Amino acid sequence: MNPEFEKKTRELIDSLKSICANYGLGNDGNEFKIITQVFLYKFLNDKFVYEIKQTDKKLAKLDAKELDVVLQKLSVDDYEMLSMQLNENTARLKPKQFISSLFARQNKPKFAEIFDNTLLDIAKENSEIFSVITEGGEKIVLFENISKYVTDKRDDFCKAIINKLVNFSFENIFHEKFDFYATIFEYLIKDYNTNSGGKYAEYFTPHAVAKIMAKCLVEGKVKNVTCYDPSAGSGTLLMNLAHEIGEDKCIIYSQDISQKSSNLLRLNLILNNLVHSIPNVVKGNTLLDPYHKDKKNKLQKFDFVVSNPPFKLDFSDYSKQLNSKENNDRFFAGVPNIPNAKLESMAIYLMFLQHIMYSLNDTGKGAIVVPTGFITAQSGIERKIRERLVEDKMLRGVISMPSNIFATTGTNVSILFLDKANTKGNIVLMDASKLGETVKEGKNQKTLLRPSEEQHIIETFNEHRAVEDFSVVVSYEQIKEKNFSFSAGQYFEVKLSYVDITKDEFENRLKEFDRNLENLFNQSQELDRSIRAGLKTIVHE
């Protein structure tokens, strides 16, 4: 970890936001597009330059201007040959598309047009690898026209951006790993978790929750596995899972109805060396039109599935379509009824949970964030799902988290772990609700787990340990006996403490209780007389 460079990166992000504010885009919905795209352009530019320098020791010694001169002199064929030596995860740029080249041309007429066309050309030339696709097959490319969001002085706006970018370089930190980029990514998007006034809670799963899910899912060394999130948001869960497995040992698949989420996930994949999975990032409605299918055109099954789906959302406009015969197997427990009021209270997470169960392969494992109320509900779809998890022997465990672990919701949450190979049982139920410390985040209270507490949860779960008033290890039969409850508290032993005393001590205690009781009765009678006397005084007056 490089704290000094992390500080400089944050300063770059802040300076870009300051430029947007100076040109009337502060807190504007389009600021998000500008900041994230400019940041990505800078990262891809520096990654390309870094990779180019790795091909030749002579090139490695050159600064940006000198490298520009050398590359400009290369023939088209020689430049193409040089580019072919680069890592396949590296975006291809031409010399005239470098930031240093734009910096040198910033005083030319219509510079904003030059700037925009540069980004559009990079997006077009790299669309095969870096495009997010929609469920209809349309490509959402890397960049779009940026200066169009500024009403006046577009040239000056683009110049200001280039002058900030040219004095900063990522070149010395490409060896950094997940934790560094996760922190930078979180800072980059921290102001963009809103859309039309509503919180996009799916953008941001707390890292403690994501870490626990990943480390409890991945046991031992695995390779060549598929990882899926049907409501991916910006990909925090997938990034933690891929990091735990190894970025080169897994392929990421995702779908999310939000284009903003899909674009953020693409950025996250690029930062975390998972470019090879970008073609599997899909913008679309997972429940209505699940995109990922196998060669037989059936829904694809995965090795690992993680998700923090929206809990409640109005999906009444297409809920009847989910209730069709073709969805009987996928949505075996049914579809929530459309309420007469509060359509936004429809429990959409139950649909995602059923979809996830259906999406696991024969040895698949899953971890899903659910409202804690789900684990004890005694009727309805919740109960049917819990029964199926036990009857099909695919429950691995449940961890009930502290309240306010998500600052944006007061709903208590639990993590539900699935494992289709867990046929023998040995299910861990854990109550971690008493852990953590409360901190203020904006106007909200938030509970943060200490690193030692995170480790305690992970080790207890993975070691299948029973800890008094914290965790139990149960069988499928025991869960059936407890009416399919997944709540750890219902399995804790109730211990009665007692002390041996003699007969004389017992009789003395009884006499003391009798005296105390008599005193209380006397006090009660005295209080009654006093109240009656007071009432008579009031009446006479």
Disulfide bonds with the S-S distance in Angstrom:
none
